[in-house]
Every structure is written in C-alpha cells, then in structure tokens.
Amino acid sequence: MSLEKIKTALSTVKYPGFSRDIVSFGIVRNVEFENGTAKVSVAVTTSDAAIPPAIRDAIEEKLKALPEVSDVDVSVVVTANKKASTQQASAPTEGIPGVKHVIAVASGKGGVGKSTFAVNLACAFAELLRPEGKHAGIMDCDIYGPSVPLMLGLSGRPYVEGDSLLPMEGHGLKVMSMGFLVDEDTPVVWRGPMVMKTIQQFSQNVKWGDVEVLVVDLPPGTGDAHLSLVQTIPLSGAVLVTTPQIAATTVARRGARMLEKTNVSILGVAENMSYLEGPDGSRVNIFGEGGGEQTAKDLKAPLLGQIPLDQAIREGGDQGKPIVLGQPDGKTAEVFKSIAQNILTRLSN
C-alpha cells in the first residue's frame, strides 16, 4: 500500500473546529506503513485537552476503513498554547486575508541568487496578471539579510493603519520586508522566537489586499523561518532554486526534503546561473551542467527553467529595476515569464 493513499485518507480528516484538513495545516509529521500497520505522527499546538484525542480518533476511523490497513498506530505530540484565550484550539491560519496563492522560494544554501530569482519571479507574475486586473506581491522573509527593497528600488517606512501595516508598493508589486523596518546598517541579531513572531506579523498584521499570488523569499537553509512559515501559512507550494554545481544541488535536495516533511509540495526546480551566453550564441557552463535537471528528477518535480548568468540581472537588481521590467523583451526576461506562466498553470489545475 502506498503512503500517498494513506495521506489521501488523512486529507479528509478535518482539524476540530476548522474547515481545513490536518494535512494542509501541516501538522502531520510522519507516515509509515508496514505489515498492515499504518503509523502516523501528528504535532499539535493547543491548550484544549479534547483536541488531541479527537484528531487521533478521526485518523483511526479513516485509516481503518482502508482494506489494506489491519491496525493503526497514531502518535499525537502536544505543545501547550499558553496564549490561548477565547479560542481554545490553536491551528495554522486559514491563510492570509485577501491572498489566494502563497508561493515560497527556497534554496538549501546561500549564494545561488534566490532573492534575485524571487524578485524577478514576482515581477513576472505581476506582468502576467495585470491584463486580468489581478495583483502580485512579495514577502521578504530573509530576516537577517533582506535585499528585496534594494532590488525593487524601494525605501522608507510602511504606513500603519489601525493595528496593521500597509505594504509598500513598487513596479506593480505589494512588498513587505524587514528592510523597511530597520536602518540599512543595523544588523538583525534575533533568536528563533523573534523570527517566528515577525513572520506571523508579516502574514497576519499586514493589509495585503487582493493578491492573486504572493511570493515569499525564504532565507537559505532549513531553520526557524522555514518552520514558522509552514506552520503559519498554508502554502500553495514551493519553488527550489539551485545552481548547476554539485555543491548547490546536494544542499538544495536537503532543503526540499525538509519542505516535503512539512507537507509542502515542490512546484518545480529553477536552475539559476545556468550558463553564460557569448556574443555568438555559444554557451559556457561555468558552474557545470545538468545539476538542476538531476535535482528535479530526484525530487520527481519539473525543471521550470534555466536562467542564464546575465550581467543585466545583477545591474537590474543594483539599480532597483529587475530585468523582467528593465528588458522585458530579452531572452532572460522571457525565461522568468515562462517559469511564472508554468506555475500559474499548475496552480489553476
């Protein structure tokens, strides 16, 4: 019996008091099946003693209904929610108000151009959605090294409306970043809980308005920011950015496995700095070749596109005008637009 069949059954189990299921909420931590026994581990944050047994009973009921399952072993790990008051059960949010799709852009390591990719992807979404009267945005969750404001040519402080922040706007994008909230030369020296709180505020205390696609630029690695995001926001999926060389692809796969363990689907792999194109059209594979394709194959995900090593990408980022907007008819811009259209098609399906 496949684990996917078990996960499909689990996706019909609703979190008590909510309309969403426990899989999309990301509280299912592990699923195993051996010798007729289905083993499921679940992590729940709640102060309501009735929630864990309710989830356990619902899981057992659904899985025992499967012909191949003879026994069910459910483990529910509970973390007390000390701040619970009027609402006893604590579960991941239903989503960001007004935002339809949230796409995380991740990489296993730094230096692969993830933020540059995220900015240009968001701009590509904005360009494709504009004729339909729809909007795109970008949330810069790279708390320690926010670079999105620079790449979009934005500065200043966001306005406060009531208890919420209004996102900055530029190039048709709605933007929120730690870069707007701290001085340029001020380092962010925070421990995990403060990072988690900031991400929660960016999702729940920012008036994003009507946004069709919100791109989230994650920091490199697999730390607090990543866990906070998947626990706070139901993601539509993630895009993994890598460069061709083995040093990048190996770590990228590790980052993808972390996302998969938290039930975030991989929409595809983007190979950045894929090649350098000469004046005569010839290609030089400075960082090797085939890494992105192999990573996509290993993850059973599509290779969304190969972005060349283009000086204009760097210049656009430094000047605050991403290449998708600065050279909209160029080959590189077309690659970003193709990737964005591919993702929009996958989301619509």
C-alpha positions in Angstrom: 0.0 0.0 0.0 1.4 3.4 -1.0 2.0 6.2 1.5 0.2 8.5 -0.9 -3.0 6.6 -0.4 -2.7 7.0 3.4 -2.0 10.7 3.0 -5.1 11.0 0.8 -7.2 9.4 3.5 -5.6 11.8 6.1 -6.5 14.8 3.9 -10.2 14.0 4.7 -9.6 14.4 8.4 -10.7 18.0 9.5 -8.9 19.8 12.3 -11.6 20.2 15.0 -13.4 23.5 14.6 -11.9 24.3 11.3 -12.8 23.6 7.7 -9.3 22.7 6.6 -7.8 19.2 6.9 -4.8 18.2 9.0 -2.5 17.6 6.0 -2.9 21.1 4.6 -2.4 22.5 8.0 1.0 20.8 8.1 0.6 19.1 11.5 1.2 15.6 10.1 4.8 14.9 10.7 5.4 11.3 9.6 3.5 8.5 7.8 4.7 4.8 7.6 3.1 1.6 6.6 4.5 -1.9 7.3 2.9 -5.3 7.7 -0.6 -3.9 7.6 0.0 -1.3 10.2 -0.3 2.4 9.4 1.8 4.6 11.7 1.0 8.3 11.8 2.7 11.0 14.0 1.0 14.4 14.5 2.2 17.6 16.2 -0.5 19.9 17.7 -0.3 23.2 19.5 -3.3 23.6 21.7 -4.5 24.1 25.3 -7.7 22.2 24.7 -7.4 18.7 26.0 -10.2 17.5 23.7 -8.3 18.3 20.5 -5.6 15.5 20.5 -8.0 12.6 21.2 -10.5 13.9 18.6 -7.7 14.0 16.0 -6.5 10.6 17.0 -10.0 9.0 16.8 -10.7 10.6 13.4 -7.4 9.4 12.0 -8.0 5.8 13.2 -11.6 5.9 11.8 -10.4 7.0 8.3 -7.4 4.6 8.1 -9.2 1.5 9.5 -11.7 2.0 6.6 -8.9 1.2 4.1 -9.0 -2.5 3.2 -5.2 -2.9 3.3 -4.9 -1.5 6.9 -5.3 -4.0 9.7 -4.0 -1.8 12.5 -3.4 1.9 13.2 -0.8 3.5 15.5 -1.3 7.2 16.0 1.1 9.4 17.9 0.0 12.9 18.8 2.6 15.3 20.3 1.1 18.2 22.1 2.6 21.6 22.8 0.6 23.8 25.2 -0.6 27.1 23.8 -0.2 29.4 26.7 -1.7 32.4 24.9 -5.0 30.7 24.0 -7.9 32.6 25.5 -11.3 33.0 23.7 -10.3 30.4 21.1 -9.1 27.2 22.8 -7.8 25.3 19.8 -4.7 26.6 18.1 -4.1 25.6 14.4 -2.3 27.1 11.5 -4.1 30.1 10.0 -6.7 29.7 7.3 -4.5 31.8 5.1 -3.5 35.4 4.6 -6.7 37.5 4.2 -7.1 38.6 0.5 -4.3 36.4 -0.8 -5.2 33.5 -3.0 -1.9 31.7 -3.5 1.3 31.8 -1.5 4.5 30.5 -3.2 7.7 30.0 -1.2 11.0 30.4 -3.0 13.7 28.4 -1.2 17.2 27.1 -1.5 19.3 24.9 0.6 22.3 27.3 0.6 23.2 30.9 0.1 24.8 32.3 -3.0 22.5 30.8 -5.6 20.7 34.0 -6.4 17.5 33.0 -4.6 16.4 36.6 -3.7 17.1 37.9 -7.2 15.1 35.0 -8.6 12.2 35.7 -6.2 12.1 39.4 -7.2 12.1 38.7 -10.9 9.5 35.9 -10.5 7.2 38.2 -8.6 7.6 40.9 -11.3 6.8 38.3 -13.9 3.7 37.3 -12.0 2.7 41.0 -11.9 3.1 41.4 -15.6 1.1 38.3 -16.5 -1.7 39.1 -14.1 -2.1 42.8 -14.9 -4.2 42.3 -18.0 -6.7 40.3 -15.8 -6.8 43.1 -13.3 -5.1 40.9 -10.7 -2.1 41.7 -8.4 1.0 40.0 -7.2 3.2 40.7 -4.1 6.4 39.6 -2.4 7.1 39.0 1.3 10.8 39.2 2.2 11.3 36.6 4.9 15.1 36.7 4.7 15.1 38.4 8.1 18.9 38.5 8.5 19.7 39.7 5.0 16.7 41.5 3.4 17.7 42.6 -0.1 14.3 42.8 -1.8 13.9 46.6 -1.1 17.2 47.3 -2.8 16.3 45.2 -5.9 13.0 46.9 -6.2 14.3 50.4 -5.6 12.1 50.9 -2.5 12.9 52.7 0.7 11.2 54.4 3.6 8.8 53.0 6.2 5.4 51.4 5.7 2.3 53.2 6.9 0.3 52.0 9.9 -3.4 51.7 9.7 -5.0 50.6 12.9 -3.2 47.6 14.1 -1.9 46.7 10.7 0.9 47.7 8.3 0.3 48.7 4.7 2.7 47.1 2.3 5.0 49.3 0.2 4.3 49.3 -3.5 6.6 49.4 -6.5 6.6 48.1 -10.1 3.0 46.9 -9.6 4.0 44.8 -6.6 2.9 44.9 -3.0 6.0 44.4 -0.8 6.9 43.8 2.8 10.4 43.3 4.2 12.4 43.6 7.4 14.5 46.1 5.3 11.7 48.6 5.7 11.6 48.3 9.5 15.3 48.6 10.4 18.0 51.0 9.4 20.2 50.0 6.5 23.3 49.4 8.6 21.6 47.8 11.6 22.1 44.1 11.9 19.2 41.9 12.9 20.5 39.8 15.8 17.5 37.7 16.8 16.8 34.3 18.2 14.3 31.9 16.7 11.1 33.1 18.6 11.6 36.7 17.3 12.0 35.4 13.8 8.8 33.4 14.2 6.9 36.4 15.5 8.0 38.6 12.6 6.8 36.1 10.0 3.5 35.8 11.8 3.1 39.6 11.8 4.0 39.8 8.1 1.3 37.3 7.3 -1.5 38.4 9.7 -0.8 42.1 10.5 -0.2 43.4 7.0 -3.1 44.5 4.9 -2.1 42.8 1.6 -5.5 43.5 0.0 -6.5 41.4 -3.0 -3.4 39.5 -4.2 -3.6 36.6 -6.6 0.0 35.3 -6.0 2.3 36.2 -3.1 5.9 35.2 -3.5 7.7 34.5 -0.2 11.5 34.9 -0.3 12.8 32.5 2.4 16.3 32.7 3.9 18.8 29.9 2.9 18.9 26.8 5.0 16.2 24.9 6.9 15.8 26.9 10.1 13.3 28.7 12.2 12.0 30.9 9.4 11.0 27.9 7.2 9.3 26.1 10.1 7.5 29.3 11.1 6.2 29.9 7.6 4.8 26.4 7.0 3.2 26.4 10.5 1.7 29.8 9.9 0.6 29.9 6.3 -1.0 27.2 4.1 1.4 27.3 1.2 0.3 26.5 -2.4 3.8 25.1 -3.0 7.5 26.0 -3.2 10.0 26.6 -5.9 13.5 25.4 -5.3 16.4 27.5 -6.6 19.8 25.9 -7.3 22.8 26.4 -9.5 24.2 23.6 -11.6 27.2 22.5 -9.5 27.1 19.6 -7.1 27.8 21.7 -4.0 24.5 23.5 -4.6 22.3 20.7 -5.8 23.1 18.4 -2.9 22.1 21.0 -0.3 19.1 22.0 -2.4 17.7 18.5 -2.3 18.1 18.5 1.5 16.1 21.7 1.7 13.4 20.2 -0.5 13.2 17.1 1.8 12.5 19.5 4.7 9.6 21.1 2.8 8.2 17.7 1.9 8.3 16.6 5.6 6.0 19.6 6.4 3.7 18.7 3.6 4.7 21.5 1.2 4.6 20.4 -2.4 7.5 21.2 -4.7 6.1 23.1 -7.7 9.4 22.7 -9.5 13.2 23.5 -9.7 14.7 26.6 -11.2 18.4 26.4 -12.3 20.0 29.8 -11.8 23.3 30.9 -13.3 22.9 28.0 -15.7 25.2 29.2 -18.4 27.0 32.2 -19.9 26.0 33.0 -23.4 28.6 34.5 -25.7 28.0 37.2 -28.4 27.9 34.4 -31.0 25.2 32.5 -29.1 27.6 29.8 -27.7 27.2 28.7 -24.1 29.8 28.3 -21.5 28.8 26.2 -18.5 30.8 28.0 -15.8 29.2 26.2 -12.9 28.9 22.8 -14.7 25.7 21.5 -16.2 22.8 19.2 -15.5 22.5 19.9 -11.8 19.1 21.4 -11.9 17.8 18.7 -14.2 19.1 16.0 -11.9 17.7 17.7 -8.8 14.3 17.9 -10.5 14.5 14.3 -11.4 15.4 13.2 -7.9 12.5 15.2 -6.4 10.1 14.0 -9.1 9.3 17.6 -9.9 9.5 19.6 -13.2 12.6 21.7 -14.2 10.8 25.0 -14.5 13.6 26.8 -16.4 17.3 27.6 -16.7 18.2 31.2 -16.0 21.5 32.3 -17.7 24.4 34.1 -15.9 23.5 37.5 -17.2 25.2 40.7 -16.2 21.9 42.6 -16.8 20.3 40.6 -14.0 22.9 42.0 -11.5 22.7 45.5 -12.9 18.9 45.5 -12.7 19.0 44.4 -9.1 21.5 47.1 -8.1 19.5 49.8 -9.9 16.2 48.8 -8.4 14.7 47.7 -11.8 14.6 43.9 -12.2 15.5 42.6 -15.7 11.9 41.4 -16.2 10.9 45.1 -16.2 14.1 46.7 -17.5 14.5 44.4 -20.5 11.0 42.8 -20.9 11.6 41.6 -24.4 15.0 40.0 -23.7 15.7 36.3 -23.5 16.3 36.3 -19.8 13.0 38.1 -19.1 11.2 35.5 -21.2 12.7 32.7 -19.1 11.3 34.3 -16.0 7.9 34.8 -17.6 7.8 31.3 -18.8 8.5 30.0 -15.3 5.8 32.2 -13.9 3.3 31.1 -16.5 4.2 27.5 -15.8 3.5 28.0 -12.1 0.2 29.8 -12.7 -0.9 26.9 -14.9 0.0 24.4 -12.3 -1.9 26.4 -9.6 -5.0 26.7 -11.8 -5.0 22.9 -12.3 
